[in-house]
Amino acid sequence: MSATGSSNTVRRPSRSGLAVLFGALVSLLAALLLGAPGATARTEPTTSGAARTAAPAAAPIVAPAAALTEVTGFGTNPSNLQMYLYVPDSVTANPAVVVAVHYCTGSGPAMYSGTEYASLADRYGFIVVYPSVTRASKCFDVSSPQALRRGGGSDPVGIKSMVDWVTRTYSADTSRIFATGISSGAMMTNVLLGDYPDVFAAGAAFSGVPFGCFATTDGSEWNSACSGGTVIHTPQEWGNLVRTAYPGYTGPRPRMQVWHGTEDDVLRYPNFGEEIKQWTNVLGVSQTPAATDSPQSGWTRTRYGSTGDRAPVEAISLQGVGHNLYAYGMAARVLTFFGLDSSGPGPQPQPGACKVTVTTNAWSTGLTGSVTITNTGTARIDGWKLAFTLPSGQTITNGWGATYAPAIGAVTATNATYNGTIAPNASVGIGYQANHGGNSGPPTAFTLNGTACTAS
């Protein structure tokens, strides 16, 4: 593959090729420093041989659904990375994109097989990009001066080109681009969020180091002082390293989730605290946790800047755990932090594809509203949000069949766990109780997942 190829091609790796690669990786785990995660391997449908998909001239190539696919000619690619793509069968309209970055000795196909992001994409409808290193070390460049500045060259530029290709090809939602990685991939996650704060909404780094910690000027990929946990800076100094990557940028910064084991003997545990110092400074929040809990035995989770699932910074420390801490179930927690686990994979309803009927039963100061949502389209709806505006003076005090927020004004009703799917021509009923100040009428306009519905 050329570094800056001009043709758009997708190629599915063979099942045998993936098996050989993954088997070889497993045999190397004990010997190599930055090893693969301990998750169970996952195999997705692939086509034997190197199948190619043709398309009209100058048109983007769309990857086959539900198959790991190699894409070439995706754009500027100074370090000759490979791009692998997973698009689920039921990809949502304007999908989110998750960039899943592998560990040293790994590859895009190994990251695909060894993590749950593809199966979660099947459930929630987002697209996964798996960058893959071709240099001998199979480690990402997180140390060179080129990698540590926006548009400077090397791996971050190639990964940004992959994101741009997916955004163009699938009309992806540019406000929902995320990065996650393990070990070398975790370090690259820190780098991507520093270089491209206007591209990524959030990141999740498993066993990584702060942005700029691995910096070298002699061409070396390894920084022993950083890996040993002896590179210590003030929060302001760490934050300045990030801000220097994109001078003059004043826009919003991506949120960060960091994971680390206390017994990490490859990228030592002090790096965890330094990451917290860096990203709390970058995001302008206190280093004092807003919340501390233990979501699982041996875990300590701290949240900074707010207490909810989407805090500006979230940090999870795993007591007694070494470098290879990634395990099954953690990816789901990443999606919760990203905010990608609240809607299903079904296509959003098209204009005219929904109808809402509402009736109210009022008394002196209160009322109940009964709402029926009908899917009048031809595609199943998996996960829905119904938006409407309450008449002036009304305040919701109770509800059923959905969660309602806020209680006044422009309200969004989000499906319950048992009624999130609406088949074509099927309906669900929900309702609410409200106080009123004289106007007991129903709402008159509704949108379902952003699409206007017929109201009756």
N, C-alpha and C positions, 0 to 999 in steps of 0.2 A: 504494500500500500504506500503510495507516495505521500509525502508530508502535506502537500497542498493540492491533492487530486481534484480535477474539475468535474468528474462524472459522479452521479449519485447512484450508488449500487447497494443493494442489500443482499446479504448472504447468510443462510442458516448453517451453523456448524453442525457437523454430523454427530449422531448420538455416540458413535464409537470414539470420535475425537474428544468429546467431553469426558467420556469415561476414562480414557487413557490419561487425560490431563489431570482430572480430579484424583485418580489413583496415584499418580506420581506425586501430587502435592501432599497427599496423606502420608506417604512414605518419608517425605522430607520434614515433617512437622517437628520431630524431636531434635533434629540437627540444626535447624535454621533459627535465627534469632527472632524474627518477627513472624510468627507462625499463623496458620489459619485458625478461624474460630472453631469452637467445639460444638457447633450446631449440627443437627442431623442434615445430611445432604438431601436436596430436593431436585427431582428430575422433571423437566417439562417436555412436552412434545417437541421433537425436532425432526427435520427431514434428513434422511441419509444422503450423503453427498453434498456438494456445494451448489444448492439451488439458487438461481438468480431470477429476479423478477423484472420484467420489462415494463417500460412506461413511455408515454409520449415524450418527444424531445422537449427538454427544458422543464418538464414537470417533475415535482418532487416524488420520490419513490416512497410509498407507504409500506411499512413492514407487515408481513403476515401476522395475523392476530394469534395470540397465545402460543408464540414460539420464540425462543431466543434467536435473535437475528443480528448478524453483523452488518453494519452500515459503513460504507467507504465513501470517500469524496464528500465528507460532511462540511468541510470548510477549512480554514487556516489551522494547521496542525504541525507546529514546528518541531515537536519531539516524537512524531510518528506513533502516536497512540492509536490503539484500536478502539472502536466504538461498538458496543453490543447493546441491543435494545429489546425490551419486553413490553408489548402492548397487549392488554387483556382483550378477550372477546367483547366484553361490554364496557369498552372505554367510554368515559363520560364525555359529554360535549365540553369543549374548553378544559381539558384535563389538567390536573396538577402533575408535576414532574418531580421524581425523586432520583437524584444522582447517588448511586451506591458505589463507593470507592474501595477497592480491595487492599489487602495487606501485602507486605513484602512477600515474595515468592508466589503470590497469588495471580489472579487474572480475572477478567470480567466474567467468563463462564464459571469460574470457581466461586466467585461471589454470588452469582445467580443460584448455583447449586447449593451453597452452604448457608444461605440466609432465607428468610421467609418473605422478602419484599415482593417477589413475583406472585406468591399465593395471596398476599394482602392486596396486591394490585387487582387480582381477580375479584376480590371482594369489594373493593372501594373504587375501582375504575381509574386509577392514576397510571401513569407511564413510568417505567424504570429505565434509567440509562446506566450501563455498567462500563465505565472507562477501563481500558486494559493496557498496561505498560508493555512495551516491546524491548526495552533495554535489558541487559543481562541480569541485573539485580532484581528485576520485577518490583522495584520500589519506586514510588512517585518522587519527583523532584520537589522537595519542600525547603531546599537549602540555598539554591543559587540566587544571586541578585535578580536574575530575570524572573524567577518564579515568585518573588516577593514584592512585585509591583504590578499594578493593573496594566495589562497589555504588554508586559515586558517580554513575554515569550515563554517557551517551555510548556510544561504540562497544563498549567491553568488556562492558557490560551486555547489549547486543544479541547479541554473540557467545556469551556465557554462556547466554542464552536458547536459542540454536540448539543448543548442546550438550545442554541439558536436554531439548529436544524430541526429539532423536535418542535420548537415553538412555531416555526414556519409551517412544518408539515402537518401538524395536528391541531393548529390554532390553540396551543396550550395557554393556560392562564398564567400570564407573566407575574402575577402577584402570588403565585403558589409554586415557586421553584425551590426545592430543598436539596440539601446535601447531607450525606451520612457516610461514615467510613470507620474502618477498623485498623488500628495501629498506623502504618504508613498512610492508609486511607483516612484515618482520624486526623493525622497531621495535615493532609491535603484538605480536609473539611475546614480546618482552621484557616488555611491559606485561601481557599475559595471565598470564604465569608469576608476575609480581609481585603482581598483584591477586588471582589465584585459585590459590594454591599447593595448595589442597586439591582442585582440579579436574584440573589438568594434571600428568601424570607426567613429561613432558620436553618440550623445545622445540628447534627448529633454526632459527637465524636467519642468513640470507644477506645480507650488506652492511647491517647494522643499527647501532644505537647502544645504550648501556646504558639500563636502566629509569631514567626521570626525566631523562635528558640533554636531551631536547627540551622540557622543561617551560617554559611561558610563562604569564604572568598577564594579558596584554593582548588575548587572543583570537586571537593570531596562530598559524597552523599551523606556522610555520617558525622555527627557532632557528639563526641563522647561527653562533654560537659553537660549538654542538654539532656542526653539520654540518662545520665547519672543523677539528674535532679539537682545540679549545682548552679544552674543559671537562674539567678534570683533577681527580680526587679521590683520596683514599686508599681502599684497599679497604674499610675500616670505614665511611667516609662513603658509598660507593656501596652497601654492604650495608644501611646504615640507611635509605636511600631506599626500598629494596625492603621492608624490614620495616615501615616506616611505612605502606605501602599497606594492610596488614591488621594493625592493632595487636593485640597479644595472641596472635597465632597462634604455636603452638609445635610444630605437626606437621611431617611430612616436607616437604622442599622439592623441586621438580622439577629434574631434571638439565638441563643446557644444552649444546648444540652450537652453536658460532659459526663463521662463514665470512667471510673478508674478503680483498680484493685489495689488494696493496701500492700500486697506482697509482690507487686509488679517488679520483676528484676531485669526488665529490658528497657522500659521507659519509666523510670522510678517515680514513686508516688508523689514526691513534691511537685511534679509537673501538674498534678490535678489542682492543687491550690493556686499555682501560678496561672493556670487557665481561668480559674474563677476570678482572680484579681484582674486579669486582662479584660474579660468580657463584661464584668460589672462596670469597669471604668469606661469601656467603649460605649456601653448602653446607658451610662449615666445613672446607675442605681447603687444603693448602699451595699457594702460588702457584708453587712450584718443580715443574716437570713430573715426573710419575712415569714418563713415557715420551715419547720423541720419535722420530718416524720420517718417512719421505717416501713415502706411499702412491702417489704419482704424480709424474712429473717436474715440478719447480717448486713442489711442495706441501710445506709443513712442517706436520706434525700433532703437536700436543702434547696430552697427556692429564694430568688433574689428579685426585688422590685415589685413582686406581687405574690399572692398565695395560690393562685389557680394553676391549672394544667398547662397554661401557656404563659408562664412567667417569663420575663426577659431572659433570665439565666436559671437553669436547673442543673443541679449537680448530684450525681449518685455515686457514693463511695461503697465499695464492696469489701467487707472485712475478711482478711485472710485469703483473698483471691489474687491470683497471679496475672500475668500479661494477657493470656488468652481467656478473657472474661466473657466474651460474647456467647450467649446461649439462647436457645429457643424461647420465645416469648418477649424478648427485649425489643424486637422490631415493632411489636404492637404498641409498646410504651413510647417508642419514637414517634409513631403515627399520632398518638394522643397529644404529644408535645407539638407536633406539626399542625394538628387540627385536621387531620385527614381521615379520622375514623368515625365521623358522624354522619356520613351519607353513603349509600350503596352505589353499585356500579351501573345501574340502569341509566339509559340515556335520559336527559332532561326532557320534559314535555315540550313539544313544539307549540307555536302560537295556535290558539283555538283548541288545544288538546285537553282542556280541563274545564269543568263546570263546578260552581259552588252554589249551594242553596243554603240559606240561613233564615231562621225564624227566631223571634224573641218572645218571651213570656214575661211581662213586667208587672211589678207592683209598686207601691208608693216610692220607695227609694232603691229598689233593686230589680234585677232581671236575670233570666237565664237565656243563653243563646245556644241554639242547636245548629250545627254546621255539618253539611254533607258535602264531601269532596268526591267528584266523579272523574275518573280518567276516561276522557272521550277520544284519546289517541289510540294508536295501534301498537305502541311499545309499552312494556311494563315499566312502572315507576318503582325504583328501589331506593327508598329514603326520600323524604319530602319535607319541605318547609313552606308553610302557608303564611303569607304576609298580608296584613290588612290594617286599616286605621280605625280605631274606635271613635265613635262620635264624641264630641266634647263633653266633658263631665262624667264620662264612664271610667270605672277602674275595675279591672278583673280581680276578684278575690279568691277564685277557685277555678279549677279546670279539670277536664277528664279527656282521655284519648290522646292527649298531647301535652307538651310543656309550653307555657306561654311566657314570653319575655319581650319587652317590659310589660308592666301591668296597665299602663296608660299609653295613649298616643299610637305610634306606629308599632304594632305588635307582630311578633313572629311566633307561630305555633309550629313546633317541631314534633315529628312523629314519635310515638311510643315504640318500645321494642317489639310489640306484637302486631302493629298495623303499618309498618313502614313500606310494605309492598302493596301496590295497587295495580291489579291486572287491567288490561284494556277492557273498557266498559264496566268496570267494577267501581265500587264506592266504599268509602270509610266515613264513619260518623264520629264527630268530636263535639265538645261543648264547653261552655264556661259559665260562671256566675259572676255578676258584676254589680257594683253600686252605680247609681246614676243621679244626676242633679236635675232631672226633668226631661232630658232627652233619652228615651228608652228605645230608640230605633236601632236597627242592625247596621253593621258595616255595609258599604255598597260596592266596594272594589277589592279584588283579591288577586294576588299573584302566587303561583305554585312553582317553586324552584326558579323564581325570577321571571316566569312567563305569565302574562295576563290571562285570567280565566273569565269565562262567561259567568256572570252573576245572575241569580234568579231568586 
